[in-house]
Amino acid sequence: MLNNFEFVNPELFWLLLLLPVVGLWYFLKRNKQTPSLRISSIQGFKTSKNWLAKLRPLLFLLRLLALAAIIVAMARPRTVSQTTRTVSNKGIDIVMAIDVSASMLARDLKPNRLEALKNVASGFIKDRVTDRIGLVEYAGESYTKTPLTSDKSIVLTSLKSIEYNTIIEGGTAIGSGLATAVNRLKESRAKSKVIILLTDGVNNTGFIDPKIASELAKEFEIKVYTIGLGTNGMAQSPIGIRADGSFQYGMQQVEIDETLLKEIAKTTGGRYFRATSNTKLAEIYTEINALEKTDIEEFKYTNYTELYRPWALWALALFLFELFLRYTLFRSFI
């Protein structure tokens, strides 16, 4: 409540310092406020204590309170409330192309590359409040997991369900994954179109050359950010499948075609990033989030509720009450 309360003219409160001065003056001069009569003796007069005489300073107190209320009213107390309306006038369409090959189960990132990606990407999606986002999965072939949508709950649910499976062909078809993402964006009317392509390997299968796919992205004015995922050197990766269907792990050399990923990013006006840890991956998505800003226009409406009227009415009431008492009960003392 106090955060929304203010005084337009708070400097007027300095006038309140005058009230104690006036009160002191009244106290010092109170005996001279009423006429006095000197007589040699009051023996012939019947004396009685009059309680009205003791209450006479109440008139002055009422007047001081009326003046204080007037000063508060002049300071113009009021409450302030703000309403905000945001309008996005430059939407961004983003497709995240995710490698789901078996190598994404490598444990150089915790708990593995795929789960680390899902954790970081979910935060990125939540931050893109006004944008449309779609998901593409690829390994030896590619398909659209989620078309472009502004419903973040759908995208997050789809992202959570992404996992390695043997339904799609094995391998890493970077060209196919990129081409599918381009296909989702080519008819987009958004002011900005972005693909975030992530892989942990080299292009070793598929019918579409990654360079051709990148040229298509350039033609449709689609910017591609590429991310090479995996530590430098050796990583604990799946090397076989046991009889019970679980993976057997062993140390393998990490192979990422960084030259290709850099070329794709350069061709389309994007950037290449290398994620060698969970922290680095999070930093990359944070940087991409900062690079691709949606223009949002914010309108703020301020409503003021003036509160000086009750104080002015209180001042008037106190003043009239003081006059009423002065010319009725206390009339004989004036």
Secondary structure, DSSP 8 states (H G I E B T S, - for coil): -GGGEEES-GGGGGGGGHHHHHHHHHHHHGGGSS-----S--TTS-----HHHHHTHHHHHHHHHHHHHHHHHHT-EEEEEEEEEEEEEE-EEEEEEEE-SGGGG-TTSSS-HHHHHHHHHHHHHHH-TTSEEEEEEESSSEEEEEEEES-HHHHHHHHHH----SSS-SS--HHHHHHHHHHHHTT---SEEEEEEEESS---S-SS-HHHHHHHHHHTTEEEEEEEES-SSEEEEEEEE-TTS-EEEEEEE----HHHHHHHHHHHT--EEEE-SHHHHHHHHHHHHHHS--EEEEEEEEEEEE-HHHHHHHHHHHHHHHHHHHTTTTGGG-
